Amino acid sequence: MQGYGKDKTKVLARLHRIEGQVHALSQMVEDDAYCIDVLTQISAANSGLKSVALLLLDDHLDHCVRQACEQGEDVADSKLSEASAAIARLVKS
């Protein structure tokens, strides 16, 4: 089971909402919507993705990293490095 298993329904619901926002963005451009309105919706979609990313990261730390720590130093070091790299990617975006 993945770390987000307990939150899978919540993650999927948020991703479906974001999917709808992105689809609406395409429609806004098709309809020649005002630039600022499109940018506002892009910001909302980005915020939604970041929210999902933080939820997944929290679940990863709570489940996968915690489990790796119980397995020993080598496994724990690997999972901590993996989490650190994921955090760095999120911060850059």
PyMOL Python script that loads the backbone (N, CA, C, O; Angstrom):
from pymol import cmd

cmd.read_pdbstr("""\
ATOM      1  N   MET A   1       0.834  -1.181   0.000  1.00  0.00           N
ATOM      2  CA  MET A   1       0.000   0.000   0.000  1.00  0.00           C
ATOM      3  C   MET A   1       0.884   1.252   0.000  1.00  0.00           C
ATOM      4  O   MET A   1       1.871   1.328   0.732  1.00  0.00           O
ATOM      5  N   GLN A   2       0.520   2.216  -0.818  1.00  0.00           N
ATOM      6  CA  GLN A   2       1.246   3.480  -0.869  1.00  0.00           C
ATOM      7  C   GLN A   2       0.939   4.310   0.365  1.00  0.00           C
ATOM      8  O   GLN A   2      -0.068   4.092   1.039  1.00  0.00           O
ATOM      9  N   GLY A   3       1.820   5.265   0.658  1.00  0.00           N
ATOM     10  CA  GLY A   3       1.643   6.115   1.819  1.00  0.00           C
ATOM     11  C   GLY A   3       0.353   6.918   1.791  1.00  0.00           C
ATOM     12  O   GLY A   3      -0.201   7.245   2.840  1.00  0.00           O
ATOM     13  N   TYR A   4      -0.125   7.237   0.594  1.00  0.00           N
ATOM     14  CA  TYR A   4      -1.349   8.033   0.478  1.00  0.00           C
ATOM     15  C   TYR A   4      -2.606   7.169   0.482  1.00  0.00           C
ATOM     16  O   TYR A   4      -3.704   7.675   0.252  1.00  0.00           O
ATOM     17  N   GLY A   5      -2.457   5.881   0.738  1.00  0.00           N
ATOM     18  CA  GLY A   5      -3.595   4.957   0.686  1.00  0.00           C
ATOM     19  C   GLY A   5      -4.788   5.406   1.488  1.00  0.00           C
ATOM     20  O   GLY A   5      -5.924   5.292   1.026  1.00  0.00           O
ATOM     21  N   LYS A   6      -4.553   5.921   2.695  1.00  0.00           N
ATOM     22  CA  LYS A   6      -5.675   6.347   3.536  1.00  0.00           C
ATOM     23  C   LYS A   6      -6.331   7.620   3.017  1.00  0.00           C
ATOM     24  O   LYS A   6      -7.481   7.908   3.348  1.00  0.00           O
ATOM     25  N   ASP A   7      -5.596   8.392   2.197  1.00  0.00           N
ATOM     26  CA  ASP A   7      -6.122   9.643   1.643  1.00  0.00           C
ATOM     27  C   ASP A   7      -6.413   9.544   0.152  1.00  0.00           C
ATOM     28  O   ASP A   7      -6.636  10.564  -0.501  1.00  0.00           O
ATOM     29  N   LYS A   8      -6.414   8.334  -0.396  1.00  0.00           N
ATOM     30  CA  LYS A   8      -6.561   8.170  -1.840  1.00  0.00           C
ATOM     31  C   LYS A   8      -7.826   8.835  -2.379  1.00  0.00           C
ATOM     32  O   LYS A   8      -7.786   9.488  -3.421  1.00  0.00           O
ATOM     33  N   THR A   9      -8.936   8.674  -1.684  1.00  0.00           N
ATOM     34  CA  THR A   9     -10.194   9.279  -2.132  1.00  0.00           C
ATOM     35  C   THR A   9     -10.082  10.799  -2.160  1.00  0.00           C
ATOM     36  O   THR A   9     -10.544  11.449  -3.097  1.00  0.00           O
ATOM     37  N   LYS A  10      -9.466  11.356  -1.128  1.00  0.00           N
ATOM     38  CA  LYS A  10      -9.286  12.801  -1.051  1.00  0.00           C
ATOM     39  C   LYS A  10      -8.352  13.298  -2.169  1.00  0.00           C
ATOM     40  O   LYS A  10      -8.623  14.317  -2.803  1.00  0.00           O
ATOM     41  N   VAL A  11      -7.265  12.574  -2.399  1.00  0.00           N
ATOM     42  CA  VAL A  11      -6.309  12.946  -3.447  1.00  0.00           C
ATOM     43  C   VAL A  11      -6.996  12.906  -4.809  1.00  0.00           C
ATOM     44  O   VAL A  11      -6.863  13.838  -5.603  1.00  0.00           O
ATOM     45  N   LEU A  12      -7.724  11.834  -5.076  1.00  0.00           N
ATOM     46  CA  LEU A  12      -8.414  11.724  -6.361  1.00  0.00           C
ATOM     47  C   LEU A  12      -9.458  12.816  -6.549  1.00  0.00           C
ATOM     48  O   LEU A  12      -9.594  13.359  -7.645  1.00  0.00           O
ATOM     49  N   ALA A  13     -10.191  13.143  -5.499  1.00  0.00           N
ATOM     50  CA  ALA A  13     -11.203  14.208  -5.593  1.00  0.00           C
ATOM     51  C   ALA A  13     -10.543  15.538  -5.941  1.00  0.00           C
ATOM     52  O   ALA A  13     -11.040  16.287  -6.783  1.00  0.00           O
ATOM     53  N   ARG A  14      -9.422  15.824  -5.289  1.00  0.00           N
ATOM     54  CA  ARG A  14      -8.722  17.076  -5.579  1.00  0.00           C
ATOM     55  C   ARG A  14      -8.178  17.085  -7.003  1.00  0.00           C
ATOM     56  O   ARG A  14      -8.259  18.102  -7.692  1.00  0.00           O
ATOM     57  N   LEU A  15      -7.624  15.959  -7.446  1.00  0.00           N
ATOM     58  CA  LEU A  15      -7.090  15.886  -8.809  1.00  0.00           C
ATOM     59  C   LEU A  15      -8.201  16.032  -9.845  1.00  0.00           C
ATOM     60  O   LEU A  15      -7.992  16.659 -10.884  1.00  0.00           O
ATOM     61  N   HIS A  16      -9.371  15.469  -9.582  1.00  0.00           N
ATOM     62  CA  HIS A  16     -10.506  15.631 -10.505  1.00  0.00           C
ATOM     63  C   HIS A  16     -10.947  17.091 -10.557  1.00  0.00           C
ATOM     64  O   HIS A  16     -11.314  17.596 -11.618  1.00  0.00           O
ATOM     65  N   ARG A  17     -10.909  17.762  -9.413  1.00  0.00           N
ATOM     66  CA  ARG A  17     -11.268  19.182  -9.386  1.00  0.00           C
ATOM     67  C   ARG A  17     -10.261  19.988 -10.212  1.00  0.00           C
ATOM     68  O   ARG A  17     -10.647  20.875 -10.974  1.00  0.00           O
ATOM     69  N   ILE A  18      -8.984  19.679 -10.058  1.00  0.00           N
ATOM     70  CA  ILE A  18      -7.933  20.374 -10.817  1.00  0.00           C
ATOM     71  C   ILE A  18      -8.080  20.083 -12.310  1.00  0.00           C
ATOM     72  O   ILE A  18      -7.907  20.968 -13.147  1.00  0.00           O
ATOM     73  N   GLU A  19      -8.401  18.838 -12.625  1.00  0.00           N
ATOM     74  CA  GLU A  19      -8.630  18.464 -14.018  1.00  0.00           C
ATOM     75  C   GLU A  19      -9.748  19.324 -14.618  1.00  0.00           C
ATOM     76  O   GLU A  19      -9.648  19.779 -15.757  1.00  0.00           O
ATOM     77  N   GLY A  20     -10.789  19.534 -13.856  1.00  0.00           N
ATOM     78  CA  GLY A  20     -11.889  20.392 -14.309  1.00  0.00           C
ATOM     79  C   GLY A  20     -11.441  21.831 -14.492  1.00  0.00           C
ATOM     80  O   GLY A  20     -11.859  22.501 -15.436  1.00  0.00           O
ATOM     81  N   GLN A  21     -10.589  22.309 -13.590  1.00  0.00           N
ATOM     82  CA  GLN A  21     -10.071  23.673 -13.716  1.00  0.00           C
ATOM     83  C   GLN A  21      -9.237  23.824 -14.979  1.00  0.00           C
ATOM     84  O   GLN A  21      -9.347  24.830 -15.681  1.00  0.00           O
ATOM     85  N   VAL A  22      -8.409  22.835 -15.270  1.00  0.00           N
ATOM     86  CA  VAL A  22      -7.562  22.900 -16.467  1.00  0.00           C
ATOM     87  C   VAL A  22      -8.424  22.837 -17.726  1.00  0.00           C
ATOM     88  O   VAL A  22      -8.162  23.543 -18.699  1.00  0.00           O
ATOM     89  N   HIS A  23      -9.438  22.001 -17.702  1.00  0.00           N
ATOM     90  CA  HIS A  23     -10.355  21.949 -18.843  1.00  0.00           C
ATOM     91  C   HIS A  23     -11.047  23.305 -19.028  1.00  0.00           C
ATOM     92  O   HIS A  23     -11.206  23.785 -20.151  1.00  0.00           O
ATOM     93  N   ALA A  24     -11.452  23.905 -17.921  1.00  0.00           N
ATOM     94  CA  ALA A  24     -12.096  25.220 -17.988  1.00  0.00           C
ATOM     95  C   ALA A  24     -11.127  26.271 -18.540  1.00  0.00           C
ATOM     96  O   ALA A  24     -11.545  27.191 -19.242  1.00  0.00           O
ATOM     97  N   LEU A  25      -9.852  26.137 -18.228  1.00  0.00           N
ATOM     98  CA  LEU A  25      -8.854  27.066 -18.772  1.00  0.00           C
ATOM     99  C   LEU A  25      -8.821  26.993 -20.296  1.00  0.00           C
ATOM    100  O   LEU A  25      -8.790  28.019 -20.976  1.00  0.00           O
ATOM    101  N   SER A  26      -8.828  25.788 -20.816  1.00  0.00           N
ATOM    102  CA  SER A  26      -8.837  25.626 -22.275  1.00  0.00           C
ATOM    103  C   SER A  26     -10.072  26.294 -22.873  1.00  0.00           C
ATOM    104  O   SER A  26      -9.996  26.971 -23.898  1.00  0.00           O
ATOM    105  N   GLN A  27     -11.198  26.092 -22.215  1.00  0.00           N
ATOM    106  CA  GLN A  27     -12.444  26.690 -22.705  1.00  0.00           C
ATOM    107  C   GLN A  27     -12.386  28.213 -22.627  1.00  0.00           C
ATOM    108  O   GLN A  27     -12.882  28.906 -23.515  1.00  0.00           O
ATOM    109  N   MET A  28     -11.779  28.726 -21.565  1.00  0.00           N
ATOM    110  CA  MET A  28     -11.650  30.183 -21.432  1.00  0.00           C
ATOM    111  C   MET A  28     -10.829  30.762 -22.579  1.00  0.00           C
ATOM    112  O   MET A  28     -11.177  31.804 -23.133  1.00  0.00           O
ATOM    113  N   VAL A  29      -9.753  30.094 -22.928  1.00  0.00           N
ATOM    114  CA  VAL A  29      -8.921  30.575 -24.041  1.00  0.00           C
ATOM    115  C   VAL A  29      -9.682  30.446 -25.347  1.00  0.00           C
ATOM    116  O   VAL A  29      -9.635  31.349 -26.182  1.00  0.00           O
ATOM    117  N   GLU A  30     -10.386  29.328 -25.536  1.00  0.00           N
ATOM    118  CA  GLU A  30     -11.215  29.158 -26.740  1.00  0.00           C
ATOM    119  C   GLU A  30     -12.227  30.291 -26.865  1.00  0.00           C
ATOM    120  O   GLU A  30     -12.507  30.768 -27.964  1.00  0.00           O
ATOM    121  N   ASP A  31     -12.774  30.719 -25.718  1.00  0.00           N
ATOM    122  CA  ASP A  31     -13.806  31.759 -25.696  1.00  0.00           C
ATOM    123  C   ASP A  31     -13.226  33.167 -25.628  1.00  0.00           C
ATOM    124  O   ASP A  31     -13.969  34.137 -25.473  1.00  0.00           O
ATOM    125  N   ASP A  32     -11.902  33.286 -25.743  1.00  0.00           N
ATOM    126  CA  ASP A  32     -11.221  34.590 -25.692  1.00  0.00           C
ATOM    127  C   ASP A  32     -11.508  35.337 -24.398  1.00  0.00           C
ATOM    128  O   ASP A  32     -11.799  36.533 -24.421  1.00  0.00           O
ATOM    129  N   ALA A  33     -11.430  34.643 -23.277  1.00  0.00           N
ATOM    130  CA  ALA A  33     -11.653  35.268 -21.966  1.00  0.00           C
ATOM    131  C   ALA A  33     -10.552  36.290 -21.684  1.00  0.00           C
ATOM    132  O   ALA A  33      -9.465  36.242 -22.260  1.00  0.00           O
ATOM    133  N   TYR A  34     -10.864  37.192 -20.799  1.00  0.00           N
ATOM    134  CA  TYR A  34      -9.938  38.247 -20.398  1.00  0.00           C
ATOM    135  C   TYR A  34      -8.680  37.619 -19.793  1.00  0.00           C
ATOM    136  O   TYR A  34      -8.774  36.682 -19.000  1.00  0.00           O
ATOM    137  N   CYS A  35      -7.509  38.131 -20.162  1.00  0.00           N
ATOM    138  CA  CYS A  35      -6.210  37.575 -19.753  1.00  0.00           C
ATOM    139  C   CYS A  35      -6.112  37.375 -18.241  1.00  0.00           C
ATOM    140  O   CYS A  35      -5.681  36.320 -17.775  1.00  0.00           O
ATOM    141  N   ILE A  36      -6.508  38.380 -17.489  1.00  0.00           N
ATOM    142  CA  ILE A  36      -6.384  38.314 -16.034  1.00  0.00           C
ATOM    143  C   ILE A  36      -7.269  37.209 -15.467  1.00  0.00           C
ATOM    144  O   ILE A  36      -6.891  36.559 -14.492  1.00  0.00           O
ATOM    145  N   ASP A  37      -8.430  36.989 -16.056  1.00  0.00           N
ATOM    146  CA  ASP A  37      -9.297  35.908 -15.599  1.00  0.00           C
ATOM    147  C   ASP A  37      -8.644  34.544 -15.848  1.00  0.00           C
ATOM    148  O   ASP A  37      -8.742  33.645 -15.012  1.00  0.00           O
ATOM    149  N   VAL A  38      -7.986  34.395 -16.984  1.00  0.00           N
ATOM    150  CA  VAL A  38      -7.283  33.146 -17.281  1.00  0.00           C
ATOM    151  C   VAL A  38      -6.130  32.954 -16.299  1.00  0.00           C
ATOM    152  O   VAL A  38      -5.935  31.862 -15.766  1.00  0.00           O
ATOM    153  N   LEU A  39      -5.376  34.014 -16.067  1.00  0.00           N
ATOM    154  CA  LEU A  39      -4.258  33.938 -15.116  1.00  0.00           C
ATOM    155  C   LEU A  39      -4.733  33.600 -13.706  1.00  0.00           C
ATOM    156  O   LEU A  39      -4.064  32.860 -12.985  1.00  0.00           O
ATOM    157  N   THR A  40      -5.866  34.131 -13.319  1.00  0.00           N
ATOM    158  CA  THR A  40      -6.428  33.829 -12.001  1.00  0.00           C
ATOM    159  C   THR A  40      -6.758  32.344 -11.890  1.00  0.00           C
ATOM    160  O   THR A  40      -6.500  31.720 -10.861  1.00  0.00           O
ATOM    161  N   GLN A  41      -7.327  31.784 -12.948  1.00  0.00           N
ATOM    162  CA  GLN A  41      -7.657  30.358 -12.937  1.00  0.00           C
ATOM    163  C   GLN A  41      -6.404  29.486 -12.975  1.00  0.00           C
ATOM    164  O   GLN A  41      -6.384  28.410 -12.376  1.00  0.00           O
ATOM    165  N   ILE A  42      -5.362  29.933 -13.667  1.00  0.00           N
ATOM    166  CA  ILE A  42      -4.092  29.208 -13.662  1.00  0.00           C
ATOM    167  C   ILE A  42      -3.525  29.190 -12.249  1.00  0.00           C
ATOM    168  O   ILE A  42      -3.019  28.168 -11.787  1.00  0.00           O
ATOM    169  N   SER A  43      -3.613  30.317 -11.574  1.00  0.00           N
ATOM    170  CA  SER A  43      -3.137  30.391 -10.190  1.00  0.00           C
ATOM    171  C   SER A  43      -3.909  29.425  -9.294  1.00  0.00           C
ATOM    172  O   SER A  43      -3.319  28.764  -8.439  1.00  0.00           O
ATOM    173  N   ALA A  44      -5.208  29.344  -9.485  1.00  0.00           N
ATOM    174  CA  ALA A  44      -6.037  28.425  -8.691  1.00  0.00           C
ATOM    175  C   ALA A  44      -5.643  26.973  -8.960  1.00  0.00           C
ATOM    176  O   ALA A  44      -5.562  26.173  -8.027  1.00  0.00           O
ATOM    177  N   ALA A  45      -5.397  26.628 -10.219  1.00  0.00           N
ATOM    178  CA  ALA A  45      -4.990  25.260 -10.556  1.00  0.00           C
ATOM    179  C   ALA A  45      -3.619  24.947  -9.950  1.00  0.00           C
ATOM    180  O   ALA A  45      -3.407  23.854  -9.425  1.00  0.00           O
ATOM    181  N   ASN A  46      -2.693  25.902 -10.023  1.00  0.00           N
ATOM    182  CA  ASN A  46      -1.372  25.708  -9.415  1.00  0.00           C
ATOM    183  C   ASN A  46      -1.493  25.500  -7.908  1.00  0.00           C
ATOM    184  O   ASN A  46      -0.836  24.625  -7.343  1.00  0.00           O
ATOM    185  N   SER A  47      -2.320  26.292  -7.268  1.00  0.00           N
ATOM    186  CA  SER A  47      -2.518  26.147  -5.825  1.00  0.00           C
ATOM    187  C   SER A  47      -3.095  24.775  -5.496  1.00  0.00           C
ATOM    188  O   SER A  47      -2.698  24.144  -4.516  1.00  0.00           O
ATOM    189  N   GLY A  48      -4.022  24.324  -6.312  1.00  0.00           N
ATOM    190  CA  GLY A  48      -4.609  23.001  -6.110  1.00  0.00           C
ATOM    191  C   GLY A  48      -3.563  21.903  -6.232  1.00  0.00           C
ATOM    192  O   GLY A  48      -3.542  20.976  -5.423  1.00  0.00           O
ATOM    193  N   LEU A  49      -2.700  21.997  -7.231  1.00  0.00           N
ATOM    194  CA  LEU A  49      -1.644  21.000  -7.403  1.00  0.00           C
ATOM    195  C   LEU A  49      -0.661  21.016  -6.236  1.00  0.00           C
ATOM    196  O   LEU A  49      -0.224  19.964  -5.769  1.00  0.00           O
ATOM    197  N   LYS A  50      -0.319  22.208  -5.772  1.00  0.00           N
ATOM    198  CA  LYS A  50       0.590  22.300  -4.626  1.00  0.00           C
ATOM    199  C   LYS A  50      -0.046  21.697  -3.377  1.00  0.00           C
ATOM    200  O   LYS A  50       0.634  21.061  -2.570  1.00  0.00           O
ATOM    201  N   SER A  51      -1.342  21.898  -3.224  1.00  0.00           N
ATOM    202  CA  SER A  51      -2.055  21.331  -2.088  1.00  0.00           C
ATOM    203  C   SER A  51      -2.013  19.804  -2.128  1.00  0.00           C
ATOM    204  O   SER A  51      -1.798  19.161  -1.100  1.00  0.00           O
ATOM    205  N   VAL A  52      -2.216  19.229  -3.299  1.00  0.00           N
ATOM    206  CA  VAL A  52      -2.141  17.774  -3.449  1.00  0.00           C
ATOM    207  C   VAL A  52      -0.716  17.297  -3.186  1.00  0.00           C
ATOM    208  O   VAL A  52      -0.507  16.284  -2.518  1.00  0.00           O
ATOM    209  N   ALA A  53       0.256  18.027  -3.711  1.00  0.00           N
ATOM    210  CA  ALA A  53       1.658  17.651  -3.507  1.00  0.00           C
ATOM    211  C   ALA A  53       2.013  17.635  -2.018  1.00  0.00           C
ATOM    212  O   ALA A  53       2.697  16.723  -1.552  1.00  0.00           O
ATOM    213  N   LEU A  54       1.558  18.626  -1.285  1.00  0.00           N
ATOM    214  CA  LEU A  54       1.849  18.675   0.151  1.00  0.00           C
ATOM    215  C   LEU A  54       1.162  17.543   0.901  1.00  0.00           C
ATOM    216  O   LEU A  54       1.731  16.981   1.836  1.00  0.00           O
ATOM    217  N   LEU A  55      -0.045  17.211   0.500  1.00  0.00           N
ATOM    218  CA  LEU A  55      -0.751  16.094   1.116  1.00  0.00           C
ATOM    219  C   LEU A  55       0.008  14.785   0.863  1.00  0.00           C
ATOM    220  O   LEU A  55       0.194  13.983   1.778  1.00  0.00           O
ATOM    221  N   LEU A  56       0.440  14.581  -0.377  1.00  0.00           N
ATOM    222  CA  LEU A  56       1.203  13.375  -0.712  1.00  0.00           C
ATOM    223  C   LEU A  56       2.539  13.334   0.019  1.00  0.00           C
ATOM    224  O   LEU A  56       2.961  12.280   0.495  1.00  0.00           O
ATOM    225  N   LEU A  57       3.196  14.473   0.106  1.00  0.00           N
ATOM    226  CA  LEU A  57       4.472  14.535   0.814  1.00  0.00           C
ATOM    227  C   LEU A  57       4.289  14.209   2.287  1.00  0.00           C
ATOM    228  O   LEU A  57       5.081  13.464   2.864  1.00  0.00           O
ATOM    229  N   ASP A  58       3.263  14.756   2.887  1.00  0.00           N
ATOM    230  CA  ASP A  58       2.982  14.485   4.294  1.00  0.00           C
ATOM    231  C   ASP A  58       2.712  12.990   4.511  1.00  0.00           C
ATOM    232  O   ASP A  58       3.221  12.389   5.457  1.00  0.00           O
ATOM    233  N   ASP A  59       1.916  12.409   3.635  1.00  0.00           N
ATOM    234  CA  ASP A  59       1.634  10.976   3.737  1.00  0.00           C
ATOM    235  C   ASP A  59       2.902  10.155   3.511  1.00  0.00           C
ATOM    236  O   ASP A  59       3.106   9.138   4.173  1.00  0.00           O
ATOM    237  N   HIS A  60       3.747  10.587   2.586  1.00  0.00           N
ATOM    238  CA  HIS A  60       4.998   9.871   2.315  1.00  0.00           C
ATOM    239  C   HIS A  60       5.896   9.881   3.551  1.00  0.00           C
ATOM    240  O   HIS A  60       6.468   8.857   3.924  1.00  0.00           O
ATOM    241  N   LEU A  61       6.010  11.037   4.174  1.00  0.00           N
ATOM    242  CA  LEU A  61       6.842  11.133   5.377  1.00  0.00           C
ATOM    243  C   LEU A  61       6.264  10.291   6.508  1.00  0.00           C
ATOM    244  O   LEU A  61       6.992   9.599   7.221  1.00  0.00           O
ATOM    245  N   ASP A  62       4.960  10.362   6.658  1.00  0.00           N
ATOM    246  CA  ASP A  62       4.314   9.660   7.766  1.00  0.00           C
ATOM    247  C   ASP A  62       4.304   8.147   7.582  1.00  0.00           C
ATOM    248  O   ASP A  62       4.340   7.405   8.564  1.00  0.00           O
ATOM    249  N   HIS A  63       4.255   7.685   6.346  1.00  0.00           N
ATOM    250  CA  HIS A  63       4.153   6.248   6.094  1.00  0.00           C
ATOM    251  C   HIS A  63       5.478   5.663   5.599  1.00  0.00           C
ATOM    252  O   HIS A  63       6.092   4.839   6.277  1.00  0.00           O
ATOM    253  N   CYS A  64       5.903   6.090   4.432  1.00  0.00           N
ATOM    254  CA  CYS A  64       7.059   5.469   3.779  1.00  0.00           C
ATOM    255  C   CYS A  64       8.366   5.746   4.521  1.00  0.00           C
ATOM    256  O   CYS A  64       9.160   4.834   4.750  1.00  0.00           O
ATOM    257  N   VAL A  65       8.585   7.006   4.894  1.00  0.00           N
ATOM    258  CA  VAL A  65       9.829   7.344   5.583  1.00  0.00           C
ATOM    259  C   VAL A  65       9.840   6.750   6.984  1.00  0.00           C
ATOM    260  O   VAL A  65      10.862   6.234   7.436  1.00  0.00           O
ATOM    261  N   ARG A  66       8.715   6.822   7.663  1.00  0.00           N
ATOM    262  CA  ARG A  66       8.630   6.217   9.005  1.00  0.00           C
ATOM    263  C   ARG A  66       8.919   4.715   8.939  1.00  0.00           C
ATOM    264  O   ARG A  66       9.654   4.181   9.770  1.00  0.00           O
ATOM    265  N   GLN A  67       8.335   4.043   7.949  1.00  0.00           N
ATOM    266  CA  GLN A  67       8.554   2.611   7.774  1.00  0.00           C
ATOM    267  C   GLN A  67      10.027   2.319   7.452  1.00  0.00           C
ATOM    268  O   GLN A  67      10.589   1.345   7.952  1.00  0.00           O
ATOM    269  N   ALA A  68      10.642   3.151   6.628  1.00  0.00           N
ATOM    270  CA  ALA A  68      12.050   2.971   6.275  1.00  0.00           C
ATOM    271  C   ALA A  68      12.943   3.147   7.497  1.00  0.00           C
ATOM    272  O   ALA A  68      13.937   2.438   7.652  1.00  0.00           O
ATOM    273  N   CYS A  69      12.590   4.089   8.362  1.00  0.00           N
ATOM    274  CA  CYS A  69      13.371   4.298   9.592  1.00  0.00           C
ATOM    275  C   CYS A  69      13.349   3.053  10.474  1.00  0.00           C
ATOM    276  O   CYS A  69      14.334   2.752  11.149  1.00  0.00           O
ATOM    277  N   GLU A  70      12.253   2.344  10.472  1.00  0.00           N
ATOM    278  CA  GLU A  70      12.138   1.121  11.255  1.00  0.00           C
ATOM    279  C   GLU A  70      12.954  -0.017  10.648  1.00  0.00           C
ATOM    280  O   GLU A  70      13.326  -0.961  11.347  1.00  0.00           O
ATOM    281  N   GLN A  71      13.234   0.074   9.335  1.00  0.00           N
ATOM    282  CA  GLN A  71      13.965  -0.997   8.654  1.00  0.00           C
ATOM    283  C   GLN A  71      15.482  -0.865   8.802  1.00  0.00           C
ATOM    284  O   GLN A  71      16.214  -1.829   8.580  1.00  0.00           O
ATOM    285  N   GLY A  72      15.946   0.306   9.171  1.00  0.00           N
ATOM    286  CA  GLY A  72      17.381   0.454   9.367  1.00  0.00           C
ATOM    287  C   GLY A  72      17.957   1.661   8.655  1.00  0.00           C
ATOM    288  O   GLY A  72      17.302   2.307   7.837  1.00  0.00           O
ATOM    289  N   GLU A  73      19.195   1.939   8.990  1.00  0.00           N
ATOM    290  CA  GLU A  73      19.842   3.173   8.557  1.00  0.00           C
ATOM    291  C   GLU A  73      19.971   3.313   7.043  1.00  0.00           C
ATOM    292  O   GLU A  73      19.705   4.389   6.508  1.00  0.00           O
ATOM    293  N   ASP A  74      20.372   2.255   6.338  1.00  0.00           N
ATOM    294  CA  ASP A  74      20.558   2.353   4.886  1.00  0.00           C
ATOM    295  C   ASP A  74      19.249   2.675   4.172  1.00  0.00           C
ATOM    296  O   ASP A  74      19.202   3.551   3.308  1.00  0.00           O
ATOM    297  N   VAL A  75      18.201   1.969   4.537  1.00  0.00           N
ATOM    298  CA  VAL A  75      16.887   2.199   3.924  1.00  0.00           C
ATOM    299  C   VAL A  75      16.381   3.587   4.307  1.00  0.00           C
ATOM    300  O   VAL A  75      15.835   4.307   3.472  1.00  0.00           O
ATOM    301  N   ALA A  76      16.564   3.958   5.568  1.00  0.00           N
ATOM    302  CA  ALA A  76      16.116   5.269   6.042  1.00  0.00           C
ATOM    303  C   ALA A  76      16.850   6.390   5.310  1.00  0.00           C
ATOM    304  O   ALA A  76      16.232   7.371   4.894  1.00  0.00           O
ATOM    305  N   ASP A  77      18.154   6.248   5.156  1.00  0.00           N
ATOM    306  CA  ASP A  77      18.940   7.270   4.447  1.00  0.00           C
ATOM    307  C   ASP A  77      18.457   7.445   3.013  1.00  0.00           C
ATOM    308  O   ASP A  77      18.366   8.565   2.511  1.00  0.00           O
ATOM    309  N   SER A  78      18.150   6.340   2.366  1.00  0.00           N
ATOM    310  CA  SER A  78      17.664   6.387   0.997  1.00  0.00           C
ATOM    311  C   SER A  78      16.318   7.112   0.907  1.00  0.00           C
ATOM    312  O   SER A  78      16.127   7.961   0.036  1.00  0.00           O
ATOM    313  N   LYS A  79      15.393   6.780   1.799  1.00  0.00           N
ATOM    314  CA  LYS A  79      14.060   7.410   1.786  1.00  0.00           C
ATOM    315  C   LYS A  79      14.147   8.889   2.165  1.00  0.00           C
ATOM    316  O   LYS A  79      13.416   9.713   1.614  1.00  0.00           O
ATOM    317  N   LEU A  80      15.022   9.226   3.088  1.00  0.00           N
ATOM    318  CA  LEU A  80      15.192  10.635   3.473  1.00  0.00           C
ATOM    319  C   LEU A  80      15.767  11.438   2.309  1.00  0.00           C
ATOM    320  O   LEU A  80      15.337  12.566   2.066  1.00  0.00           O
ATOM    321  N   SER A  81      16.728  10.872   1.593  1.00  0.00           N
ATOM    322  CA  SER A  81      17.290  11.550   0.412  1.00  0.00           C
ATOM    323  C   SER A  81      16.223  11.734  -0.659  1.00  0.00           C
ATOM    324  O   SER A  81      16.133  12.785  -1.294  1.00  0.00           O
ATOM    325  N   GLU A  82      15.426  10.705  -0.846  1.00  0.00           N
ATOM    326  CA  GLU A  82      14.332  10.765  -1.818  1.00  0.00           C
ATOM    327  C   GLU A  82      13.334  11.868  -1.445  1.00  0.00           C
ATOM    328  O   GLU A  82      12.911  12.644  -2.303  1.00  0.00           O
ATOM    329  N   ALA A  83      12.966  11.933  -0.177  1.00  0.00           N
ATOM    330  CA  ALA A  83      12.023  12.960   0.295  1.00  0.00           C
ATOM    331  C   ALA A  83      12.629  14.350   0.158  1.00  0.00           C
ATOM    332  O   ALA A  83      11.946  15.298  -0.231  1.00  0.00           O
ATOM    333  N   SER A  84      13.901  14.466   0.478  1.00  0.00           N
ATOM    334  CA  SER A  84      14.576  15.759   0.369  1.00  0.00           C
ATOM    335  C   SER A  84      14.592  16.245  -1.082  1.00  0.00           C
ATOM    336  O   SER A  84      14.367  17.426  -1.344  1.00  0.00           O
ATOM    337  N   ALA A  85      14.852  15.351  -2.005  1.00  0.00           N
ATOM    338  CA  ALA A  85      14.846  15.711  -3.426  1.00  0.00           C
ATOM    339  C   ALA A  85      13.448  16.126  -3.880  1.00  0.00           C
ATOM    340  O   ALA A  85      13.298  17.064  -4.662  1.00  0.00           O
ATOM    341  N   ALA A  86      12.434  15.429  -3.392  1.00  0.00           N
ATOM    342  CA  ALA A  86      11.052  15.779  -3.737  1.00  0.00           C
ATOM    343  C   ALA A  86      10.698  17.166  -3.215  1.00  0.00           C
ATOM    344  O   ALA A  86      10.050  17.953  -3.905  1.00  0.00           O
ATOM    345  N   ILE A  87      11.128  17.458  -1.995  1.00  0.00           N
ATOM    346  CA  ILE A  87      10.875  18.777  -1.412  1.00  0.00           C
ATOM    347  C   ILE A  87      11.580  19.853  -2.224  1.00  0.00           C
ATOM    348  O   ILE A  87      11.012  20.915  -2.479  1.00  0.00           O
ATOM    349  N   ALA A  88      12.805  19.584  -2.627  1.00  0.00           N
ATOM    350  CA  ALA A  88      13.565  20.554  -3.432  1.00  0.00           C
ATOM    351  C   ALA A  88      12.842  20.827  -4.762  1.00  0.00           C
ATOM    352  O   ALA A  88      12.780  21.971  -5.211  1.00  0.00           O
ATOM    353  N   ARG A  89      12.302  19.786  -5.380  1.00  0.00           N
ATOM    354  CA  ARG A  89      11.556  19.990  -6.643  1.00  0.00           C
ATOM    355  C   ARG A  89      10.310  20.825  -6.407  1.00  0.00           C
ATOM    356  O   ARG A  89       9.965  21.676  -7.227  1.00  0.00           O
ATOM    357  N   LEU A  90       9.634  20.586  -5.290  1.00  0.00           N
ATOM    358  CA  LEU A  90       8.421  21.352  -4.985  1.00  0.00           C
ATOM    359  C   LEU A  90       8.738  22.813  -4.729  1.00  0.00           C
ATOM    360  O   LEU A  90       7.998  23.701  -5.152  1.00  0.00           O
ATOM    361  N   VAL A  91       9.836  23.058  -4.037  1.00  0.00           N
ATOM    362  CA  VAL A  91      10.215  24.431  -3.703  1.00  0.00           C
ATOM    363  C   VAL A  91      10.581  25.205  -4.978  1.00  0.00           C
ATOM    364  O   VAL A  91      10.297  26.399  -5.079  1.00  0.00           O
ATOM    365  N   LYS A  92      11.203  24.536  -5.937  1.00  0.00           N
ATOM    366  CA  LYS A  92      11.600  25.179  -7.189  1.00  0.00           C
ATOM    367  C   LYS A  92      10.412  25.524  -8.064  1.00  0.00           C
ATOM    368  O   LYS A  92      10.474  26.464  -8.855  1.00  0.00           O
ATOM    369  N   SER A  93       9.323  24.766  -7.928  1.00  0.00           N
ATOM    370  CA  SER A  93       8.184  24.982  -8.821  1.00  0.00           C
ATOM    371  C   SER A  93       7.326  26.140  -8.408  1.00  0.00           C
ATOM    372  O   SER A  93       6.331  26.438  -9.069  1.00  0.00           O
TER     373      SER A  93
END
""", "prot")
cmd.dss("prot")
cmd.show_as("cartoon", "prot")
cmd.util.cbc("prot")
cmd.orient("prot")
